[in-house]
Amino acid sequence: MSQSVNLPALGESVTEGTVTRWLKNVGDRVEVDEPLLEVSTDKVDTEIPSPIAGVIEEILVAEDETVEVGAPLVRIGDGSSEGGEPEAPAESAPAAEEAAPAEAATPSEESAQESASPSQEQAEPQQQEAPQAEVQSAPAASGGQAVTLPSLGESVTEGTVTRILKQVGDSVEVDEPLLEISTDKVDTEIPSPIAGIVQAILVAEDQTIEIGAELLRIGSGADAGAAEQAAPAQEEPQQDEQPQQEEQPQQDERPQQEYLPSEPPAPVPSPAQEEPAKASESQAAEADAPDGGAPTESVPSASVTHQPAEEQAGASAPAAVPAASASSGGSSGYVTPIVRKLAAEKGVDLSTVSGTGVGGRIRKEDVLEAAKSSSSASEKPAEAAASTPAPKLETSPLRGTTVPMTRLRKVVAERAVISMQSSAQLTTVVEVDVTKVAALRSRVKDAFLEKTGTKLSFLPFFALAASEALKAYPIINATIDGENIVYPPQENLSIAVDTERGLLTPVIRDAGSLDIAGLAKEIADLAERTRENKLKPDELAGGTFTLTNTGSRGALFDTPVVFLPQSAILGTGIVTKRPVVVQSEGVEAISIRSMVYLALSYDHRIIDGADASRFLVAVKSRLEEGNFEGSLGI
């Protein structure tokens, strides 16, 4: 029995959709919620999932065809209509039985064929090995459980595999990272949902896949063990034929392994080359780590593999000391470019760092801890030599090079250009006296840290003042939808965070309902998890107004860019002490005050200069008043 799958409702005003791509073919088996096809409308592009499990019997619409909501798209059944096809092997069985006596009745012909040429004897076992290997790999592929790409957020439909952390045959535990995925919003690791052994890897690095696609298969290892038991049976005839196959490559006699779809099998060295190859490869990998050069997938190690053992022993002798120090430091073979860059900036020698990541991998936290230990050890000598001039800036290794943009950088660049071309942006700046806020902060920061566990900076005060002003002047918090202005019911504050991967803006939900303690906790938590790449995709979406602390890098102020669909962004400069003319009891005087510049960039399509000024003056008045004792939350 079959069932039709119809085009579902795709929104209130959507009446039809265009089939852009079929993901399945007739005869394919599908599971519940597995994508069948892609449909494009005037508002959204989406996938149509299967409501039932079964076999596709008929596709009713073609690609680029426009159909109305409710129209049948495909027919799915139990596959009973294709039941006549599997009978073919059964019909061929008697024919095979009849052919067997006929072949046995001609022993003289067989002996003549055997004596015809020794090369045929070598070719026949090799031809037989291929189907045997296919039969043995089938249980491994079918016996494991598929790990699919999970949902990474409301608007995220695909991800790019940036690095695979496990190989076929590796044992994994529950929640152990399997691979790293990059999307246009976040980079994250995909953990293993079960414990077992990796049986097959179904994607390649730098491959873009859709949500729900299979990544790899994990099994109990029983199928792999069965394959290993069958392997000696295949090796026996190969051992007998080795004298006649000395000139053939060694790879042909080894059991086949599963490789990534777009990854060619790595060459397998001969037994005489294996030991020196391992030594030279490990030395090459560890020698590359400290200097921050290319990743360990380097070509020179392959060229060393083909040298004689005596030459390799002599050539690898000078590298023995660095290799020993690197291995004793616990450095794993692969170090991410982010960690290399951070180590270069902090002046940390990776060969001296012990990795705490999975498999001894060096993480960013390991580099920061090593840098902290190094700086604390050098604090006393630095104090003694306070008059010593500042160290000279080191020349970056990126000079004179060309590197591809990261996925995040490409997304930010594209959104920045679209925002600048699609909106009319300008910036208004005010100067604010935050002396009272600075005095309050100095007075309560120790008690604040003790009660909340969070350091008290100026940013929560800016965030609270901005959130209160957004309630009074909601046009600053509004967005444009066609010819309409949308006023959100709450203030979702995006906080700009600088990371090694680029600028990210996690969102504080309903910031207008939080006090200083709540804002400080949210800011610290989001900033830490953003830099550690532990954000959920939804935490980067839904912002209505952005706050960027450009003063954290020492800037007085700048003109930040408004990223659509938001309409405004507030930049806070560095708080500095300066002589300022003040009035005290009607008398003007010069006083040392804590001053800061606030710069508001906004979309002139819906926000006028007067609106921007009213908002900034409200923030300025709230900060200069400095009456935040009742809003501290401690």
N, C-alpha and C positions, 0 to 999 in steps of 0.2 A: 504494500500500500504506500502511495506517495503523497506528499503534501507540498502545496505551493508556498513559496516565500514571497511576500508582497513588499512593495516599497512603503516603509512606515512613515508616519507623520514626522516632519523634520522642522517644525516650527509653526507658529500661528499663521504667518503670511506666506509660507512656502507651499506651493501647489504642485510642483513638479521638480524633477531632478534629472541630471544627465549622467549616464554610466560612463565613467572615465577609464576604469580598468577592472577586468575580471581577475580575481585572485585564485579561482579554482576552475577546473575543467570537468567535463562530463566523465564520470567514472571515479572521480576523487572522493575519498571518504572525509567527512567533516565531523567535528564535535560541536557540542552546544557552545554558542558564543564565539565560535571561530569565524573570522572575517571571510565573507564570500566575494564581495566586490566593493569598489569605491564609487561613490556618487557625489557629484558636484552640484550645488545650488547657487543662487545668487547671494547667499549669505554664508554658507559653510561648506567645506569639503569633509566628508565623513565616510566611514566604513559601515557596511550593512552586515551584521553578524547573523550566524545561523541560529534559528530558534530551536532546532532539533538536531540530533545526531543521525547520520545516515550516509547514503551514497548519492552523489549528484546524478540524476537521471536525464535532465534536460535543462538547457539554458535558453530562456525565452526572450531575452533582449540582447542586443549587440552593443559593443563599445561605441561611444559617441552617440548613442540613441537616447532621446529624451522621453521619459515616461512620467505619468501622473502618479501622485500619491495614491497608494492602494493597488497599483497595477502589479500583476505577478511578474516576478523576476526570474525565478529558477524553481525547478521541481526536485525535491529530495525524497528518496525512498529508502527501503531497506536493502536495495541491490538485488532483489529477487528477479527483476526483469533481465538481469545479465547472467542468470544462472546457467544458461546453455553453454557459455563459453568454457567454464572449467572442465567440461566433459571431454575436451580434446585430449588432454594427457591420458585419460583412461582409455580412449580409443586407440591411442598409439602404443599402449602397453602390450596388447597381443602381437602387434606388428614387431615390436622389439623382441618378444619371445620367439617369434617365428624366425627372426633374423639370426638369433643366437645359434641354433643348430646349423644353419647354413654356414656361418663363419667357422664353427667347430669342425665342419665336414671337410675343410680344406687346410689340413695341417701343412701340406707341402708348400702351399702358397705362403703361409705365415713364415715358414722357415726361409723361404726365398726372400721374403721382404726383410726379415731380420738380418740376413747376410748381405742385403743390398748395399747399405751404407751405415756406418756407425753414427753419422750425424743425425739420422732419423731417430735413432734410439735416444739421443740426447734431446731432441726436440719434442718427442712425444711426452715424456714425463713433465716437461715444462708446460706443455699445453694442458696437461691434466691438472697441474697444480693450481691454475687460475680458478677453475670452477670450485675446487676444493676450498680454496681460501675464501671465495665468496660465500660458500655455504657456511663456513665457520664464523664469518663475521656477521652473518644474519642474526643469530641468537643474541649477540652482544648488543646489536642495534635495537632489537625488538624487546629485549628483556629489561632494559633500564627504564627509568622514569625521566621524562623530558622536563627540563627546566626552561621556562618561557620568560620573555621580557615582561616584567610586571608593569602595571600602570604607574607612571611617573608624574602625574598631575593632570588636571582637568584639560588643559590645552596642549599637552604633549602627546604626539601621535607616533613618534619614532625616536630612535637613539642610535648613536654611533659607537661601535666597539672600539675603545681606545687601547685597551690592553687586556690580554687573557692571562690570568694569574695561575691557572692550572693546566696540566697536560693530560693526555690520555694515559690512564693507568694510575694517576695520582689518587690518593685516598683523601677524602674531605669529610669534615664534620658539619653538623648543623650550624648554620649562620656563618660558616667560614666563607670569605669572599672568593668568588669564582672568576669574575672579570669586572672591568671598569667600563662604564657607559657614560657617554657625554651627550647632553641634549642642549637645546638652545637656551635652557634656563639653569641647569645644574649638572655637575659631574658627580657620579655616585658609583658605589660598588654594588654588585648584585650578589647577595649571599646565597648559600646553598640551602634549600628547604629541607633536605634530608642528608643523612650520612651514608656514605658509600664510596664507590670507586668511579672515576670519570671514564665512561666507556667510549664516548664519541663527542667531538667538538664540531658543531654544525655551522659556526660562523667564523669569519676571519677578522683580524684587526683592521680598522679603518672601514669596516663594512657598516652601512646604515640599514637598520632593520626596524620593522614596525612593532608596535605594542602587541604582545601575545605571540610573537614569533618564537620558535624554538631556538635555544642557545646551545644547549648541550644535553647529553644523556648521562644519568648517574644510575648505576646498578649496584648489586650486592657483591659483585666480583665473582659469582658462581659461574657465569657464562665465560668470563675471561679464563677461569681455571680450566673449564672444559676445553677451551681452545688450546691452552698450553699442553694439556694431556694429549691432544691430537697432534700437536706439533712434532713430537719425536717420530711418529709414524710417517710423517712426510719427510723428515730429515734422513731416514735410513736409505731410501733409494738415491737421495742426493749425495750421500757420503760415498756410495758405490760409484757414482758417476763423476766424482771430483777429479780423478786423474785425466778424464777426457774433457773436463770443462775448466781447466786451469786458466785458460785465456778469457773466460767469461767474467763479467763484473761480479764482485762479491754480493752486490745488492740483490741480484736475481735469486740467490739461494736463501735469502732471509725471509721470515714471515712478513707478510704485508701488514702495515699499520694504517690507522685512519688518520687522515690529514684534513686540514681546513679546506673548504671548497676552493678558495683562491690561493692556497699556499702550496707551492711545489714541495715534494718530499726532499728532506735534507739528505745530502750524500752521506753514505755510511762508509767510514774508513775501513781499510783492510785490517786483519788482526795485527800485522806487524806495525801498523801506524796508529792503532787505537791508543796505546799507552802514552806515547809522546804527544799525540794530538790532544788528549785530555789535559796533560800538563801545560802545553803551550796555550790552549784555550783559556784555562783558568788564570794563567799568568797574564794573558792579554786582557782578560776581563777585569782583573784586579788592578792592573797597571793603568787602565783607562779611567778608573773611578776617581782617583784624587784630583786629576787635572781638569775635571769638568768637561771632558771632550765628548765625543759621540758616544751613544749607548754601546753596550757590550756586543751588539750584533755587528762586529767589525770584520772586514774582509781580511786584514793581515793574518788573523788567527788561522784562517783556512789555508793560506799560502804556507804557513809554517808546518801544517800537517803533512805536506808532501815531502818534507826534508828527511834525509836519513836520520836514524836515531842518534848517531854520533854528532851530527851537525846541530841537531836540536838541543842536545845536552850542553854543547858549548855555547849555543846562542842564548839559551835560557838561563845560563848561570848568572849573568849580571842582574836579571830580574828576580832572582831568588829571594833577595832580602826584601824588596817591596812586597812581593807576593806573600811572604811569611807574615809581615806586619799587617797586611790587609786582612788575611784570614784570621789572624789572632784578634783583630778588632771586631770580628763578627760581621763584616760587610758581605752582603749577598751580591750576586752577580749583577742584578739590575737595579739601577738607581734612577728614579724619575727625574725628568728635566727640572721640575719644580724644586726638588730636593737639591739637585746640583747647583741651580741658580742661588738658592738660599744659602748653601754652604759657601759658595764663592763670595756672596755678599757679607757673610759673617766671618769669613776667613777660617772656616773649619775644614780640617783635613779629614775627608770621609774615611780614609783608611784607619783612622783612630777612633771611629764612632762604632759603637755596638748597636745593631738594629734591634728594635723591639717589635717590629711588625711581623706579619705572617711569614714564616720561613726565614726569620732573621732579617727581613727587609728593613732598610733604613727609612724611617719616617721623618716628616718635618719636625715633629716634636723632639726626636733624637738630636737633630741638628741644633734646634733652639736650646736644648738642655746643655749640649756640648759648648755652645757659644756662651751660655750663661756661666758655666763652670770656668771657662777660659777668662771671661771678663772679671769674675769675682776673684780669680787668682791674681789678676793683674791690677786690681784696684789699689792695693797698698803702694806698689811701685809708682802708679800713676799719681797718687796723692803726693808722694815725695818729690815727683818731678812735675809739679803743677805748671811750671813755667815752660815746659817743653812744648814746642809748636805742634799744632794738630797734624796728624799724619796726612800725607799726600793721597789724593784720590787714585785708586787703582784703575788702570785702563781696562775697559770691558773687553772680554773676548769676542763680543758681537761685532766689533768694528770690522768693516770690510767684508761682512758676511751677508747672505740672503737667507732668510728663514721663512717658512710658510706661516700664515696667520693661524692661530688656534681657532677652534670652532666658536668659543666665546667671543674672541676679538672680532670675528667676522659678523657675528650677530649684533654686537654693540655698534660696530661701524655702520652696518646696514640700517639699524634703527635710528642712529644719530642723523644720518643723511636724510632719511625719510622724515624725521621730525623737523629738521631745519627747513626742508623744502615744502613741508605741508602746513607749517604754522608760522605766524608772525611773532617772533620772539624779541623781547627787549628786557633790560634789567634796570631796576631801581635800587639804590643803595642808601642806607641810613647809618649813622654812627650812634652807638648806644653806650651809656655809662653803666657798667655792671659792677660798680664798686660795692654796693650793698649785697649783691649776690655773691661776690668774691669773699666778703667778710663773713656772710652766713655759711658759705661752704667751708671756709677755714675753721669756723667755730664748731661745726657739727660733723665734719668728715670722719673723725675717728669713731664717734658713736654710731654714725651711719654704717660704717664698715663693720663694726662689731655686731649690729643688730640685723643687717641685711646680707652681709657677706659680699657686698659689692662696693667698689670704690665710687666716690661721688665726684663727678666731673661737671663741667658747665653744660654739657650737651642735654642732660635731662631737663634743666631749667629752660633751655631754648625750646625743647620739644613741648614742654607743658605750655609755655607762653604761645607757641605757634598753634597748638591744638585748640586752645581757648579762643584765639583770634579767628580760627577757621570756622568755629561755631557761629561767631558773630558776622563773619563775612564769607558765606558759603560759596560765593562765586569763585574764590581762590581754590576751592576744593572740587569744583565742578568739572565735567567733561563734556565733549561735543559728540553728539550722535546724529550725523546727517545735518539737518536744520534745527535740531533740538538741543537744548542745554539740560544735562542731567545733573541733579544735585544729590549726591550720595547721602544716605541716612546716617553715616558715621564717618569718622576721620581715621582712615587707614594710612599710617605714616610709614613711608619707605625710608630706610636708613642706608645711605651709601657707605659701602665697606670696601676698602682697598685690599685686594688679595694678590698673591703671586700670579694667579690666572687672569686677573683683570678686575674690573669694577662690577660689583654685584649689589643689589638693593633689596635685602629682605624686608618684610613688612611687619609692622606692629599693628595688630588688629584693634580697632576701636581705641585708638590712643587717647581720645578725648575723655575716656572714663578712667584713666590711670592717674595716680599721683606720682610724685618724684621717685619714690622707692620702686613703684611698678615700672615706670619708664626706664629707670637705671638698670633694673634687672633684665628687662626685655632687650635693651640695647646691648648689654654685655653678653647675654646669652646668644643673641643672633649674630653678633660680630664674631664671637669665638667659634660657633658652629659653621659660620660662613668660611672663615679662614681654614678650618679643619675639613671642609668639604663634607659636612654632615647635615646640610639643610635638606628638607623635603621640598619637592618642586612647588607645592602650593604655597610655601612660605615666601616665594619670590613673586607671587602674582597677587593682584587685587589692590595695589596701592593707589591712593587718591591724591597724595601730596608727598613730596620728597624733601628730606632734610640731609644736606651734605656738609660735613665739617671740614672745610678746606683749611681751616686754621690748624688742624692736627699736623700738617706738614710745614707750618710756619708762614702760610700765606696771609696777607692782610685781608684780601677778598678777591673774588673772581666773578665771572659772569657764567654761572652754570647753565647747561643746556637742558631744556625741558624735553623729556621723552614722552611721546604720545602713548596712551591717551590722556595722561595727566596734563594739567594746564599751568602748573606752577611748581617751582622748586626754590627752596630757601637755602642759601649758602652762608655759613657762619665762619668768620675769620678768626685769627688768633687773638686771644685776650692779652693785651699789652698795657703796661703802665706808662702813662704819658702826662706831661704837664698840661692842664686844661684850665681854662678860665671858668670859674664857678661864681655863683652868687650866694652869699651868706649874710642873712639879715639885711638885704638890700645893698650890700657892699660887694663889689667884684674883687675876686682874688684868684691867684694862680695856685692850683692844688694838684697833687699827684693822684690820678684816678686810673682805674682799670677800665679800658675802653675796648670796644669790639665793633667791627663793621658787619652789618647784615645786608646781604644782596639777594633780592627777589627777582628771579627771571620768570616771565609769565607769557602766556599766549594772548596777544593783543586782539585776537578774533572775538574773544568774549570778555577779556579783562582789560579795563581801561587803566590809564595811569593813575587816575584818582582812586580806583579800587585798590590798586597796589599800594598806594601811599597810605590809605586808611588802614589796611592790614598791617603794614610795617610800623606805623605809629602806634597801633594797639599793642603790638609785640614790644616795641620800645618802651612804652609807658609801663607795661607789666614788669619788665625786667628792671627798669630804673626804680620802680617802687620797691622792689626787693622783698615784698611781703609773702614769703613762701613757707614760713614756719608751719602754718596749718596744712600745707600740702606735702610735707616731707614724707608722711606715711610711716614714721618710726615712733 
